[in-house]
Amino acid sequence: MHAHAGMPMLFRTQSAAVHGIEAHLVDIEVDLTPARGEADSLTSITIVGLPDLAVRESRERIRAAVNNSAFFFPFHKTTINLAPADVRKEGASFDLPIALGVLGANGDLGAAEGLPDLLALGELSLDGRVRPIRGALPVALRARDVGIRSLLLPEENAAEAAFVAGVDVYPVATLRTAVELVAALRVGKAPTPLRVDEAKLLSESGTYDVDFREVRGQQAVKRALEVASAGSHNILLIGPPGSGKTMLAKRLPTILPPLEFEAALELTRIHSVAGLTGRSGLVTRLPFRAPHHTISNAGLVGGGSVPRPGEVSLAHHGVLFLDELPEFDRSVLEVLRQPLEDRRVTISRAAMTLTFPASFMLAAAMNPCPCGFYNDPVRECHCTPPQIQRYVGRVSGPLLDRIDIHVDVPAVRFKELSNSSAPEGETSAEVRARVVAARKRQVERFRGGHGFSNAQMTPRLIRRHCRLDADGEHLLEQAMTRQGLSARAYDRILKVSRTIADLAASDEICPQHVAEAVGYRSLDRTYWV
C-alpha cells in the first residue's frame, strides 16, 4: 500500500544523537503531503530540528539509497522533523532511520504509524549499503535505560552494542535487509539477535605482543615501574638517548591489573565516540597512548567545535606516555594538571558542557639535558649549566609535583646486551601477579572511601595510612636534610613507601621501604631544587 493522493501520511521512527559519551533519543517524524501545483516541486524534501550540514545533505543520499534498493521514493512534499528541536543533530547516522521513516510514510512497512519499540542508526551509501557510525555503545546503553528493546545498527558497530544486556541488537548490511528485519519484527518472527561472549574476550585481554623479559638489564628501573604500577603512581624516566626509556614504558600495560568488564565497558564507550572500536566490539586491552610532542591542547584533553575525547580520555584506565617531555609546548603540559587531579575533563562550549573520564597513569621520558649525556659515565656532555637549567625548566614545577617517581635510566652496558648466558629477567605475568596482589590490599584499605590506589591518597589519608616508626622518621628526616629534598617530596615519599610496603605484603612501613622511596626522588636534588 502506498500513500494515497490527497491523504497526507505521517510515520515516526526513533534514533539517537551522541553528545560527549552520552546519547539522547531523537524522534524522527516523516510527513508526506501531495505536491500542489508548481509551487511545490515534485521532489522537495525539508529537514527541520537543528540539523547540521551532514544531516541536511542526507536528503540526496537517502533518495538514491531508496531508489537503488528497489523501492519507490515518493513524489510528495516530504517534511522530516528531528525532535527535540532544540538539540543539535550532527553526522550521517540519521540516514537509516529517516529512510525507514520515508518508506513507512509511503506504506512500504505496512499499515502502522511508527516503530515505537525500535531504534535505528546508520549512514547510507548511494547503493543502499549501511556504513559504520560512531557512538553505538552509548546509544545501546540509552536504549536499555528507556526500555527500547530492538536496535538496528551497521554490521561493524553491532558487536560493541551487543555487550549491553537487555537490548536485542540486529546488524544490518543494507537498507533492504533493514526493511525485511522490520517486517519480521512486526510479525514476531525476528531472527536471533547478535550475541557476544564477554568472558572469552576478557580472558584474551591479558595477552600482549611485548614482555618485560625482552628488556636487558635495567633492573632498578623495572622495579620502579613495578612500584609505579602497584600504586598507580605517575613516573618520569630520565636518561640518555637509546637507554631503553620508551621500550620500558611500552611494556607498562603488560604489568598493570587487567580490565574488569565494567571498566572495559566504560573504556569502550569513550573509544566508540572517537570511532576507534574494532570489530570485536569491546576494548579489552589497557590503552597505551603516546601522542607526539607537537599535539595541541584540544588533541590532548579533548575539544573542538563538536567536543571529542582527547588523548587523556582515550588513555582512561591505561597509560598516557609523553616521550621527550620538555619538547611539548608548555601550555599543553599545563592543561594536564586538572585531569591528573580530578581524573576527568570538563569541556565547556556555549551550547553544552561535556565531561569525559580521564583516570590514567602518566609515564613521561626525557633526556637529562639538550645533548642527552649529562651525568653519563662514558659520553661527554657539552651543555652549559644555564642550558641544562633552561631545558629542564620547560617542564613546570606544578606538573612535576604530580609525578611521584623520578628514576634515572642509565645507558645499558655492552656486557648486559651481549651476554646470552645471563639469566633472563622476570616475565610480565610474574610482575603483574605482585602488582595485582598489592592493588587488592589497597582496595581493602580504601573500601567505602573515595580513593582506590595509593597515588590518590589525600593528606588526611596519608596521615592515617602512612605512619612511620622512629627509625623510618629518622631516616626520612636525614634524607630531607642531607639530599636537600623539598617539602613537596615529603608526601610523595610517604605514598610511594606505602606502595612498596604493599608489594612486600607488609602492614607497617619499614625503614627499608622509606629508603627505597627516597631513592626514587634522588633527581630532585640533581635538577629542580
Secondary structure by P-SEA (a helix, b strand, c coil): ccccccbbbbbbbbbccccccbbbbbbbbbbbbcccccccccbbbbbccccccccccaaaaaaaaaaaacccccccbbbbbccccccccccccaaaaaaaaaaaaacccccccccccbbbbbbbcccbbbbbbccaaaaaaaaaaacccbbbbcccccccccccccbbbbbbccaaaaaaaaaaaaaccccccccccaaaaaaacccccccccccccaaaaaaaaaaaaaabbbbbbbbcccccaaaaaaacccccccccaaaaaaaaaaaaaaccccccccccccbbbbbccccccccccccccccccccccccccbbbbbcccccccaaaaaaacccccccbbbbbcccbbbbbbbbbbbbbbbccccccccccccccccccaaaaaaaaacccaaaaaaccbbbbbccccccccccccccccccaaaaaaaaaaaaaaaaaaaccccccccccccaaaaaacccccaaaaaaaaaaaacccccccaaaaaaaaaaaaaaaaccccccaaaaaaaaaaacccccccc
